[in-house]
Amino acid sequence: MALSWKARRRWALFALVVALPLYIVVAMNIMMLFERPPFLLELFIYVALGLLWALPLKRLFKGISQPDPDAPKE
């Protein structure tokens, strides 16, 4: 079952306002468990973690900025 435009918009807002900050805190806490790696390795890990959250949510964010396609035409 596909989500409606309104539901996708609400889930996208939830993902950005609640889930993303929690993901950032968890990622930083995991990185603090290890000794500090070399700068380039640390940079690669943070970039990879930065992209990792967006890939599964790509379909959720697609078309959110467009007008509601199910809205009645004026």
C-alpha positions in Angstrom: 0.0 0.0 0.0 1.5 3.3 -1.1 1.4 6.2 1.3 -0.6 9.3 0.5 1.1 12.6 -0.2 0.0 13.9 3.1 1.3 10.9 5.0 4.6 11.0 3.2 4.9 14.7 4.1 4.3 13.9 7.8 6.8 11.0 7.8 9.4 13.1 6.1 9.0 15.9 8.7 9.3 13.3 11.5 12.4 11.8 9.9 14.1 15.2 9.7 13.0 16.6 13.1 13.2 13.5 15.3 14.9 10.6 13.6 17.9 12.4 12.0 19.0 14.1 15.3 18.8 10.8 17.1 20.8 9.1 14.3 23.5 11.8 14.6 23.7 11.3 18.4 24.0 7.5 18.0 26.6 7.8 15.2 28.7 10.1 17.3 28.5 7.9 20.4 29.5 4.9 18.3 32.5 6.8 17.0 33.5 7.8 20.5 33.8 4.2 21.5 36.9 3.8 19.3 40.2 5.5 19.6 40.5 8.4 17.2 41.2 7.0 13.7 43.3 8.9 11.1 41.6 12.0 9.8 40.8 10.6 6.3 39.3 7.4 7.7 37.2 9.4 10.2 36.1 11.7 7.4 35.1 8.7 5.2 33.2 7.1 8.1 31.2 10.3 8.8 30.5 10.8 5.1 29.3 7.2 4.8 27.1 7.5 7.8 25.8 10.8 6.4 24.7 9.1 3.2 23.5 5.9 4.9 20.5 7.5 6.5 19.3 9.2 3.3 19.4 6.2 0.9 16.5 4.3 2.5 14.4 7.5 2.9 15.0 8.7 -0.7 11.5 7.5 -1.8 9.9 9.2 1.2 11.4 12.6 0.3 10.7 12.4 -3.4 8.0 14.8 -4.5 7.3 16.3 -1.1 8.0 19.8 -2.2 5.5 19.5 -5.0 1.8 20.5 -4.6 -0.6 17.7 -3.5 -1.4 15.8 -6.6 -4.7 14.5 -5.0 -5.9 17.9 -4.2 -9.0 19.2 -6.1 -8.2 21.4 -9.0 -9.1 25.0 -8.7 
